[in-house]
């Protein structure tokens, strides 16, 4: 701290990756949809399961499970254009999710890809997320990661151009769709809006209790603020709306719980 009471410290290397990602993602033709989803039934079943078994089910796992099933019904929402202008689609739904874990003694959100989520059970996805959160060996970065962050920015940012050039390579490294959460850092409703390098990304916001109508009766309901982001160069408005409708149905019906 200097004489004026100001602190000056170097920018963490990990932040360089975030800066690069956001700078490249900001150039894509993304469209954001802000959706409120009634998750009262799902949250109630998760609470009942914890009371009966003592085990809390990850809400993120439930969201990913429903997302993968909705994509199976609308597979083109995770297609990518390659460098020749062709659309490349995938059978597997590989979900890149931000998981809060410990890296070098610090709690931080790190990406993890759950492979073939559309072929997995809800319990299987839940167990993988919990294992990733607890596994100390998974919380250390490989040596090459720090070295890569020391490269010039113009070189580092080429990695984030992979989905626009080589979709198959992007899938192997980073998955086909993304789920990120701002709701884990606070309470109450509210949406998060972020650019993305994926054709489809879900940004999970807060959960708020509001009055809702059920069987012509007004009662308190729990609503999730969910931002659904599409690459408009690949997905048009009508297919995007049908996908969002299907995803909402699965979440509100507590599918898989």
NUDRENGU-14543 format. One record per residue: z negated, y, x of N, C-alpha, C, O in turn. Coordinates in steps of 0.001 Angstrom, whole numbers, padded with zeros to 6 digits, always signed. Layout:
<nudrens>
ZYXZYXZYXZYX ...
</nudrens>
This chain:
<nudrens>
+000000-001192+000859+000000+000000+000000+000000+001231+000887-000768+001292+001848 +000861+002238+000585+000943+003405+001441-000058+004465+001009-000893+004224+000138 +000032+005657+001632-000952+006708+001393-000886+007259-000022-001891+007762-000525 +000254+007183-000675+000385+007698-002042-000037+006680-003102+000101+006939-004297 -000549+005531-002673-000971+004515-003623+000166+003707-004199+000021+003132-005278 +001299+003646-003511+002442+002862-003961+002549+001587-003143+002315+001588-001935 +002901+000512-003807+003066-000776-003133+004540-001052-002928+005341-000886-003848 +004902-001471-001734+006273-001839-001405+006266-003258-000867+005564-003556+000100 +007036-004125-001482+007085-005516-001042+008507-006033-001175+009269-005514-001991 +008886-007036-000402+010260-007552-000452+010533-008261-001773+009631-008826-002391 +011784-008220-002188+012196-008923-003398+012173-010420-003134+012784-010876-002168 +011478-011206-003972+011459-012664-003764+012870-013242-003762+013736-012800-004517 +013085-014229-002910+014410-014837-002826+014856-015422-004161+016039-015381-004501 +013892-015975-004924+014244-016584-006200+014858-015575-007161+015685-015940-007996 +014458-014296-007050+014993-013287-007942+016472-013033-007673+017197-012602-008570 +016925-013294-006455+018330-013082-006146+019212-013978-007008+020274-013559-007469 +018763-015219-007224+019529-016119-008072+019637-015596-009490+020697-015695-010108 +018537-015031-010022+018558-014464-011365+019498-013269-011442+020255-013127-012403 +019449-012425-010445+020325-011249-010414+021790-011667-010394+022615-011104-011114 +022108-012658-009566+023492-013136-009481+023952-013703-010821+025057-013415-011282 +023093-014510-011439+023439-015139-012715+023733-014079-013770+024746-014160-014464 +022858-013087-013894+023013-012078-014927+024248-011214-014677+024924-010808-015623 +024540-010936-013423+025685-010081-013118+026994-010769-013504+027883-010138-014077 +027113-012056-013193+028338-012787-013543+028404-013027-015048+029466-012880-015654 +027268-013396-015659+027242-013686-017095+027587-012461-017920+028169-012583-018998 +027236-011281-017426+027502-010059-018169+028970-009760-018367+029315-008881-019156 +029837-010463-017676+031280-010235-017801+031931-011149-018827+033137-011049-019050 +031177-012031-019454+031752-012974-020416+031779-012350-021818+031028-011420-022113 +032653-012880-022669+032827-012360-024029+031869-013067-024984+032293-013867-025818 +030585-012769-024861+029585-013477-025658+029310-012751-026966+029423-011529-027064 +028946-013548-027968+028531-013040-029273+027168-013642-029586+026959-014844-029419 +026241-012801-030040+024880-013247-030330+024652-013287-031843+025009-012357-032566 +024049-014384-032302+023630-014486-033687+022116-014575-033754+021512-015426-033101 +021495-013695-034543+020036-013685-034695+019682-014417-035984+020065-014002-037078 +018946-015510-035835+018680-016399-036959+017171-016575-037130+016433-016679-036150 +016732-016607-038369+015349-016975-038685+015358-018365-039316+016069-018613-040290 +014569-019259-038753+014551-020644-039207+013143-020991-039696+012161-020774-038986 +013056-021523-040897+011774-021944-041458+011369-023281-040834+011927-024325-041174 +010413-023242-039936+009982-024454-039229+008593-024899-039669+007886-025590-038935 +008211-024493-040878+006879-024835-041382+006667-026341-041418+005638-026840-040962 +007641-027063-041960+007508-028514-042084+007423-029178-040717+006607-030075-040506 +008267-028737-039793+008265-029325-038456+006933-029089-037750+006378-030006-037146 +006427-027880-037824+005155-027569-037153+003998-028344-037782+003075-028766-037086 +004051-028526-039098+003004-029278-039772+003017-030736-039334+001959-031322-039107 +004191-031323-039214+004278-032727-038786+003827-032883-037332+003219-033893-036977 +004116-031905-036505+003656-031965-035105+002134-031889-035045+001499-032600-034266 +001552-031016-035877+000087-030921-035916-000538-032213-036439-001553-032671-035914 +000062-032795-037463-000471-034043-038019-000390-035170-036990-001296-035997-036882 +000695-035188-036247+000831-036222-035210-000257-036082-034158-000810-037081-033698 -000568-034850-033775-001605-034645-032768-002968-035064-033297-003771-035633-032558 -003240-034787-034574-004514-035176-035165-004646-036693-035242-005737-037230-035055 -003539-037387-035515-003579-038841-035677-003598-039577-034340-004291-040584-034192 -002845-039079-033378-002679-039807-032104-003350-039130-030913-003556-039757-029874 -003689-037851-031065-004257-037112-029940-003211-036595-028973-003554-035969-027971 -001928-036847-029257-000844-036416-028387-000049-035308-029063+000423-035469-030189 +000096-034190-028372+000890-033096-028896+002350-033265-028517+002666-033487-027348 +003232-033163-029482+004662-033296-029228+005229-031938-028846+004898-030922-029457 +006080-031925-027839+006706-030691-027381+007656-030139-028436+008576-030831-028873 +007430-028888-028846+008345-028264-029796+009715-028053-029163+010737-028128-029846 +009734-027792-027864+011005-027642-027159+011816-028932-027229+013034-028893-027399 +011143-030075-027098+011833-031358-027196+012436-031536-028581+013566-032006-028710 +011692-031163-029614+012203-031247-030987+013432-030356-031161+014416-030762-031779 +013372-029149-030616+014501-028231-030721+015730-028791-030013+016841-028711-030538 +015535-029359-028819+016650-029938-028074+017239-031142-028795+018453-031342-028793 +016383-031937-029404+016823-033119-030148+017742-032700-031301+018802-033292-031503 +017327-031679-032051+018140-031195-033167+019418-030531-032660+020480-030692-033261 +019324-029794-031570+020497-029150-030985+021556-030185-030611+022736-030005-030909 +021135-031264-029963+022081-032293-029526+022768-032943-030719+023962-033238-030662 +022018-033170-031809+022628-033779-032993+023609-032820-033662+024656-033246-034150 +023282-031543-033686+024194-030567-034282+025488-030459-033474+026567-030296-034044 +025379-030549-032151+026576-030487-031304+027437-031729-031504+028664-031641-031450 +026821-032877-031733+027610-034082-032026+028505-033876-033244+029621-034392-033291 +028018-033124-034229+028809-032838-035422+029844-031748-035169+030846-031666-035879 +029606-030905-034155+030510-029791-033851+030709-029722-032334+030244-028777-031698 +031388-030703-031750+031452-030832-030294+032164-029686-029579+031930-029479-028388 +033011-028948-030259+033775-027911-029563+032919-026692-029190+033384-025818-028458 +031686-026624-029679+030842-025488-029290+030340-025627-027859+029737-024693-027331 +030573-026775-027217+030215-026903-025810+031450-027187-024937+031336-027770-023859 +032618-026770-025414+033834-026894-024616+033920-025743-023615+033290-024701-023793 +034710-025950-022559+034908-024925-021526+036386-024816-021191+037122-025800-021267 +036817-023615-020821+038174-023422-020317+038181-023618-018808+037328-023075-018105 +039137-024389-018309+039233-024564-016866+040196-023531-016280+040690-022666-017002 +040459-023617-015000+041268-022611-014322+042729-022635-014760+043481-021698-014492 +043128-023721-015441+044499-023809-015963+044582-023383-017425+045642-023488-018043 +043472-022902-017981+043463-022450-019362+043294-023545-020384+043411-023285-021581 +043019-024776-019950+042819-025895-020869+041362-025944-021324+040463-025496-020613 +041143-026493-022518+039786-026678-023023+039278-028063-022622+039921-029075-022901 +038144-028094-021979+037530-029348-021536+036289-029592-022386+035369-028775-022388 +036256-030710-023107+035114-031071-023952+034403-032286-023374+034987-033048-022604 +033150-032461-023747+032339-033563-023225+031696-034331-024368+031335-033754-025394 +031556-035642-024180+030864-036469-025164+029354-036293-025073+028672-036228-026096 +028832-036216-023856+027391-036071-023659+026960-034623-023810+027665-033703-023397 +025795-034437-024407+025179-033114-024499+024095-033040-023431+023008-033589-023611 +024382-032368-022329+023435-032205-021230+022783-030834-021368+023439-029810-021178 +021499-030812-021695+020816-029569-022029+020034-029050-020828+019145-029728-020313 +020371-027858-020394+019629-027179-019342+018513-026370-020009+018781-025449-020780 +017278-026718-019708+016141-026074-020351+015222-025484-019287+015054-026056-018210 +014634-024345-019597+013676-023713-018693+012295-024310-018968+011789-024225-020087 +011696-024908-017950+010384-025545-018073+009393-024826-017157+009657-024620-015973 +008267-024458-017720+007249-023795-016905+006511-024843-016073+005939-025789-016616 +006530-024668-014764+005883-025609-013864+005372-024858-012640+005471-023633-012579 +004828-025583-011668+004280-024951-010472+005241-025119-009309+005672-026232-009008 +005576-024009-008652+006381-024034-007434+005629-023265-006367+005359-022073-006512 +005292-023968-005285+004550-023351-004179+003278-022671-004671+002914-021594-004199 +002603-023319-005631+001333-022818-006127+001435-021735-007185+000406-021207-007609 +002622-021386-007623+002822-020320-008606+003484-020883-009851+004431-021664-009756 +002979-020481-011041+003568-020909-012300+004845-020121-012555+004842-018891-012545 +005929-020842-012783+007217-020194-012945+008119-021069-013803+007968-022291-013827 +009062-020439-014511+010016-021188-015296+011183-021634-014425+011816-020812-013761 +011465-022921-014426+012555-023458-013597+013500-024264-014486+013064-024849-015477 +014780-024301-014147+015738-025058-014949+015647-026558-014700+015392-027004-013581 +015858-027321-015754+015898-028774-015666+016925-029276-016677+016934-028820-017821 +017786-030202-016277+018827-030713-017163+018397-032048-017751+018139-033006-017022 +018325-032102-019072+018086-033351-019798+019452-033942-020144+020185-033397-020969 +019780-035051-019509+021106-035637-019637+021257-036434-020941+020332-037112-021390 +022446-036328-021528+022824-037104-022719+021747-037031-023796+021316-038057-024323 +021320-035822-024116+020264-035649-025116+020685-036181-026482+019831-036564-027282 +021985-036211-026760+022463-036729-028036+022353-038239-028133+022512-038804-029215 +022084-038896-027018+021914-040360-027014+020451-040756-026802+020143-041932-026610 +019571-039787-026837+018160-040029-026539+017310-039903-027798+017697-039239-028759 +016153-040547-027778+015179-040374-028859+014381-039100-028609+014338-038584-027492 +013758-038611-029657+012903-037427-029522+011761-037700-028561+011425-036845-027742 +011155-038888-028648+010050-039239-027764+010499-039262-026307+009763-038826-025422 +011690-039762-026058+012211-039825-024702+012395-038435-024103+012061-038207-022941 +012925-037511-024894+013099-036135-024415+011745-035488-024165+011555-034793-023166 +010809-035718-025072+009456-035177-024910+008805-035675-023615+008225-034888-022867 +008901-036958-023357+008280-037524-022157+008917-036980-020877+008223-036763-019884 +010224-036762-020897+010880-036214-019704+010399-034789-019425+010173-034425-018270 +010241-033984-020477+009763-032616-020296+008337-032613-019756+008021-031865-018831 +007478-033447-020333+006090-033495-019864+006011-033998-018426+005205-033496-017643 +006831-034977-018068+006841-035487-016697+007268-034388-015733+006691-034241-014656 +008272-033622-016120+008757-032537-015265+007698-031455-015092+007604-030846-014026 +006900-031210-016130+005855-030205-016042+004722-030650-015116+004135-029841-014397 +004425-031958-015148+003292-032466-014372+003648-032872-012952+002780-032889-012079 +004904-033196-012709+005301-033786-011445+005250-032767-010303+006092-031871-010250 +004292-032883-009400+004213-031913-008302+005378-032021-007345+005758-031029-006723 +005963-033219-007209+007089-033384-006282+008320-032636-006769+009163-032216-005976 +008411-032475-008096+009558-031747-008630+009387-030248-008550+010295-029498-008909 +008230-029800-008082+007963-028374-008029+008193-027761-006675+007756-026634-006443 +008850-028439-005779+009167-027870-004475+010669-027717-004363+011420-028623-004726 +011103-026592-003871+012521-026347-003751+013088-027014-002507+012420-027043-001473 +014297-027547-002578+014921-028117-001388+015201-027034-000355+015395-025873-000716 +015224-027401+000935+015427-026392+001987+016710-025595+001810+016745-024402+002111 +017782-026253+001316+019056-025547+001204+019012-024431+000182+019816-023501+000252 +018066-024503-000794+018008-023469-001827+017655-022116-001230+018268-021103-001565 +016657-022102-000337+016270-020844+000301+017381-020317+001202+017613-019111+001285 +018059-021237+001872+019167-020814+002735+020295-020196+001910+020892-019195+002307 +020576-020803+000763+021647-020282-000086+021329-018876-000582+022224-018042-000719 +020045-018615-000852+019664-017298-001339+019795-016218-000270+019768-015031-000593 +019934-016603+000980+020081-015633+002068+021542-015278+002343+021829-014408+003164 +022458-015950+001659+023867-015630+001821+024185-014280+001175+023434-013830+000309 +025263-013632+001567+025661-012380+000917+025878-012585-000582+026306-013654-001018 +025579-011552-001358+025676-011663-002805+027043-012065-003292+027157-012844-004238 +028100-011546-002659+029459-011871-003100+029752-013356-002933+030570-013911-003666 +029085-014012-001967+029246-015450-001763+028385-016226-002763+028844-017194-003370 +027134-015790-002927+026225-016490-003840+026774-016519-005258+026646-017525-005957 +027378-015432-005679+027810-015328-007075+028989-016228-007411+029292-016426-008587 +029655-016775-006409+030773-017679-006687+030296-018945-007394+031051-019555-008150 +029036-019346-007150+028507-020544-007809+028540-020390-009320+028867-021336-010037 +028197-019184-009813+028111-018980-011253+029482-018858-011909+029575-018740-013131 +030549-018886-011108+031885-018884-011669+032402-020304-011933+033506-020485-012445 +031598-021299-011580+032022-022689-011764+032439-023013-013198+033472-023655-013386 +031672-022592-014234+032071-022985-015587+033436-022446-015980+034100-023027-016838 +033870-021346-015370+035169-020770-015688+036288-021407-014869+037467-021198-015157 +035925-022175-013861+036928-022758-012976+036944-024284-013047+037995-024894-013240 +035767-024894-012890+035670-026349-012826+034549-026827-013764+033434-027082-013309 +034835-026950-015065+033805-027326-016038+033110-028643-015709+031909-028769-015946 +033827-029625-015170+033199-030912-014872+032149-030766-013772+031087-031384-013839 +032440-029962-012777+031449-029708-011735+030248-028965-012273+029113-029245-011887 +030493-028011-013170+029392-027266-013801+028491-028209-014589+027267-028099-014527 +029098-029138-015333+028311-030103-016101+027414-030933-015188+026241-031146-015497 +027957-031403-014066+027160-032226-013153+025963-031454-012583+024897-032026-012358 +026148-030186-012361+025094-029396-011717+024139-028772-012734+022922-028809-012555 +024693-028203-013793+023884-027352-014667+023910-027736-016134+023312-027037-016951 +024587-028834-016504+024602-029243-017895+025712-028577-018684+026556-027879-018120 +025707-028796-020002+026771-028271-020868+026302-027156-021782+027104-026307-022172 +025013-027135-022137+024446-026076-022974+023086-025700-022401+022519-026425-021584 +022571-024552-022842+021296-024066-022286+020320-023704-023390+020708-023237-024461 +019036-023933-023104+017947-023490-023964+016966-022728-023092+016459-023258-022104 +016703-021490-023458+015727-020700-022731+014750-020115-023735+015106-019904-024894 +013530-019851-023309+012491-019435-024236+011790-018183-023743+011331-018114-022603 +011716-017191-024625+010854-016044-024363+009593-016154-025211+008616-015446-024969 +009613-017046-026213+008459-017207-027086+007249-017777-026379+006122-017566-026825 +007461-018514-025255+006336-019114-024548+005442-018077-023871+004322-018387-023466 +005945-016832-023750+005200-015823-023011+004441-014862-023912+003843-013908-023414 +004446-015083-025221+003738-014177-026108+003594-014777-027491+003989-015919-027725 +003026-014006-028410+002813-014459-029772+003521-013524-030738+003812-012376-030404 +003798-014027-031952+004471-013233-032956+005973-013434-032920+006506-014097-032030 +006655-012843-033913+008092-012980-034021+008836-012084-033045+008226-011322-032294 +010158-012182-033063+010976-011352-032190+012029-012166-031466+011792-013316-031097 +013204-011562-031263+014334-012238-030638+014508-011796-029194+014154-010677-028823 +015049-012677-028402+015479-012340-027054+016990-012433-026993+017578-013365-027541 +017624-011477-026332+019081-011455-026201+019432-011426-024727+018978-010555-023985 +020247-012390-024306+020567-012503-022890+022015-012947-022724+022502-013756-023513 +022711-012432-021711+024036-012980-021393+023890-014398-020866+022795-014812-020483 +024976-015135-020845+024901-016520-020401+026222-016948-019775+027274-016388-020085 +026163-017935-018903+027353-018539-018321+027758-019808-019061+028696-020493-018654 +027055-020123-020147+027353-021305-020947+028175-020920-022172+028123-019778-022629 +028927-021870-022696+029637-021629-023949+028657-021486-025098+028915-020755-026055 +027524-022188-025006+026495-022129-026044+025126-022056-025398+024808-022846-024509 +024320-021111-025844+022934-021001-025374+022026-020657-026545+022376-019837-027393 +020853-021291-026586+019811-020928-027531+018716-020185-026792+018215-020656-025770 +018347-019030-027306+017203-018299-026769+016106-018342-027811+016240-017773-028895 +015016-019022-027476+013930-019246-028418+012974-018067-028365+012370-017793-027328 +012840-017372-029484+011952-016230-029565+010577-016626-030081+010104-017736-029838 +009946-015708-030791+008590-015950-031277+008569-016623-032633+009602-016799-033279 +007359-016999-033053+007139-017612-034369+006196-016701-035143+005111-016367-034668 +006621-016302-036343+005829-015398-037172+005587-016018-038539+006437-016734-039068 +004434-015740-039097+004110-016185-040449+004500-015088-041434+004050-013947-041327 +005354-015461-042406+005852-014521-043398+005857-015190-044768+005844-016418-044858 +005875-014391-045838+005984-015002-047170+007370-015579-047388+008372-014963-047024 +007426-016765-047984+008691-017405-048304+008631-018014-049687+007549-018202-050243 +009793-018323-050245+009872-018881-051596+010142-020373-051510+011154-020792-050947 +009246-021175-052062+009384-022628-052100+009119-023082-053531+008038-022849-054072 +010108-023730-054138+009988-024176-055528+009561-023024-056435+008689-023170-057293 +010204-021868-056219+009985-020663-057016+008574-020120-056887+008131-019323-057715 +007867-020549-055848+006530-020033-055568+006537-019350-054200+007182-019816-053260 +005811-018241-054108+005695-017530-052833+004498-018080-052073+003385-018145-052596 +004751-018479-050816+003681-019008-049981+003956-018651-048527+005096-018362-048166 +002925-018668-047691+003151-018342-046271+003969-019428-045574+003715-020620-045747 +004944-019002-044792+005817-019914-044056+005902-019462-042604+005686-018290-042292 +006218-020407-041721+006371-020100-040300+007863-020007-039971+008628-020943-040205 +008255-018858-039426+009667-018626-039123+009861-018444-037618+009160-017675-036962 +010839-019184-037102+011220-019084-035693+012369-018096-035545+013372-018182-036253 +012210-017157-034616+013298-016234-034276+014164-016900-033214+013711-017142-032095 +015404-017194-033567+016289-017945-032686+017582-017167-032473+018230-016750-033433 +017952-016975-031206+019215-016329-030870+020202-017385-030426+019944-018133-029483 +021340-017444-031112+022399-018398-030774+023549-017604-030157+024135-016741-030811 +023870-017900-028895+024872-017149-028157+026079-018028-027867+025946-019134-027344 +027259-017522-028211+028516-018251-027996+029431-017463-027071+029375-016234-027023 +030266-018177-026344+031370-017575-025617+032541-017456-026598+033141-018460-026983 +032859-016222-026998+033872-016010-028030+035277-016328-027524+036206-016438-028324 +035445-016476-026228+036750-016901-025705+037039-018354-026044+038190-018790-026010 +035976-019111-026376+036122-020544-026660+035832-020859-028118+036527-021677-028721 +034821-020227-028693+034353-020553-030044+034597-019373-030979+034151-018258-030707 +035300-019619-032073+035536-018585-033082+034364-018493-034052+033464-019334-034048 +034394-017453-034884+033274-017167-035765+032989-018248-036789+031829-018604-036997 +034032-018786-037442+033811-019784-038487+033202-021071-037945+032224-021552-038518 +033739-021663-036850+033086-022851-036280+031670-022574-035814+030792-023427-035944 +031442-021383-035270+030092-021028-034827+029129-020986-036007+027999-021463-035908 +029583-020409-037136+028726-020325-038322+028399-021713-038870+027271-021969-039290 +029391-022607-038865+029137-023968-039361+028147-024700-038459+027298-025449-038942 +028256-024483-037152+027306-025108-036241+025891-024580-036486+024941-025361-036544 +025747-023280-036627+024425-022688-036855+023825-023208-038158+022627-023481-038231 +024653-023342-039177+024160-023876-040449+023640-025306-040283+022586-025650-040818 +024373-026132-039548+023940-027515-039330+022654-027555-038517+021744-028318-038840 +022568-026748-037472+021357-026708-036649+020155-026270-037484+019070-026840-037368 +020352-025270-038315+019264-024785-039174+018792-025883-040122+017591-026062-040323 +019736-026614-040700+019368-027709-041610+018504-028747-040904+017497-029189-041457 +018878-029136-039706+018132-030149-038969+016725-029659-038628+015757-030409-038752 +016615-028417-038203+015307-027871-037841+014406-027742-039062+013227-028090-039004 +014954-027246-040162+014129-027030-041356+013758-028346-042024+012735-028424-042704 +014569-029376-041842+014245-030699-042398+013330-031514-041470+012994-032658-041772 +012931-030912-040335+012081-031606-039367+012709-032927-038939+012044-033962-038903 +013989-032877-038619+014737-034088-038280+014122-034791-037079+013875-034177-036041 +013882-036082-037236+013354-036885-036140+011846-036937-036047+011305-037716-035263 +011148-036118-036836+009684-036099-036765+009077-037028-037825+007854-037143-037919 
</nudrens>
